[in-house]
């Protein structure tokens, strides 16, 4: 059974983000009203950069998603730290370590 969502199901901030997504041809079907506007914004920003974090939206908090998005931007393997059991601070440390390795490998 398909659930039909209406614009009225979203708050103003969510609708603004959905409009930006539609303008960029981003499939926002995973951005349900239950995904808060902060997570929606991160998904939108990731998409603008050519990345897709939508599979992480449900299980990760905002701070964790931010670390995943930054890792994708820096082209590191986020699967090495995309773990719901890790605090965002631990994810940050792992991401920085991976970025440093990437920089050293390119030097």
C-alpha positions as CSV (number, residue, x, y, z in Angstrom):
1,X,0.0,0.0,0.0
2,X,1.4,3.4,-1.0
3,X,1.0,6.2,1.4
4,X,0.2,9.5,-0.2
5,X,1.9,12.5,1.4
6,X,0.5,16.0,1.0
7,X,2.3,19.3,1.2
8,X,0.4,20.0,4.4
9,X,2.2,17.1,6.0
10,X,5.4,19.1,5.9
11,X,6.3,22.2,7.8
12,X,7.4,25.4,6.1
13,X,11.2,24.6,6.3
14,X,10.7,21.1,5.0
15,X,8.6,22.4,2.1
16,X,11.3,25.0,1.2
17,X,13.9,22.2,1.1
18,X,11.6,20.0,-1.0
19,X,11.2,22.8,-3.5
20,X,15.0,23.2,-3.8
21,X,15.2,19.4,-4.3
22,X,12.6,19.4,-7.0
23,X,14.3,22.3,-8.8
24,X,17.5,20.2,-8.9
25,X,15.7,17.1,-10.1
26,X,16.6,15.4,-6.8
27,X,14.3,12.5,-6.0
28,X,13.1,13.6,-2.6
29,X,10.7,10.7,-2.1
30,X,12.7,9.4,0.9
31,X,12.3,12.8,2.6
32,X,9.2,12.0,4.4
33,X,7.6,14.5,6.9
34,X,9.2,12.4,9.7
35,X,12.7,13.4,8.5
36,X,13.4,16.6,10.2
37,X,14.4,19.7,8.3
38,X,18.0,19.5,9.5
39,X,18.4,16.0,8.0
40,X,16.6,17.1,4.9
41,X,19.0,20.0,4.5
42,X,22.0,17.7,4.8
43,X,20.6,15.4,2.2
44,X,20.0,18.4,-0.1
45,X,23.6,19.7,0.4
46,X,25.0,16.3,-0.2
47,X,23.1,16.0,-3.4
48,X,24.3,19.4,-4.5
49,X,27.8,18.0,-4.1
50,X,26.9,14.8,-6.1
51,X,26.6,12.6,-3.0
52,X,23.6,10.6,-1.7
53,X,23.2,10.2,2.1
54,X,19.5,9.3,1.9
55,X,20.2,5.7,3.0
56,X,21.6,7.0,6.3
57,X,18.8,9.4,7.1
58,X,16.6,7.1,9.2
59,X,19.2,5.6,11.4
60,X,21.8,8.4,12.0
61,X,21.4,11.6,14.0
62,X,22.1,15.0,12.5
63,X,25.7,15.2,13.8
64,X,26.5,11.7,12.5
65,X,25.0,12.6,9.1
66,X,27.1,15.7,9.0
67,X,30.2,13.6,9.4
68,X,29.1,11.2,6.7
69,X,28.4,14.0,4.3
70,X,31.8,15.6,5.0
71,X,33.5,12.3,4.4
72,X,31.7,11.9,1.1
73,X,32.7,15.4,0.1
74,X,36.3,14.5,0.8
75,X,36.0,11.2,-1.1
76,X,36.9,8.9,1.9
77,X,35.3,5.5,2.5
78,X,32.5,6.5,4.9
79,X,31.6,2.8,5.4
80,X,34.7,2.7,7.7
81,X,32.9,4.9,10.2
82,X,29.2,5.0,9.3
83,X,28.1,3.1,12.4
84,X,25.2,4.2,14.4
85,X,27.0,3.0,17.6
86,X,29.7,5.6,17.1
87,X,29.3,9.1,18.5
88,X,29.7,11.9,16.0
89,X,32.9,12.9,17.7
90,X,34.4,9.5,17.1
91,X,33.2,9.6,13.5
92,X,34.9,12.9,13.2
93,X,38.2,11.5,14.4
94,X,37.9,8.5,12.0
95,X,37.0,10.8,9.1
96,X,40.0,13.1,9.8
97,X,42.3,10.1,10.0
98,X,41.0,8.8,6.6
99,X,41.4,12.2,5.1
100,X,45.0,12.5,6.3
101,X,45.7,9.1,4.8
102,X,44.3,10.2,1.5
103,X,46.4,13.4,1.5
104,X,49.5,11.4,2.3
105,X,48.8,8.9,-0.5
106,X,48.5,11.7,-3.0
107,X,51.8,13.3,-1.9
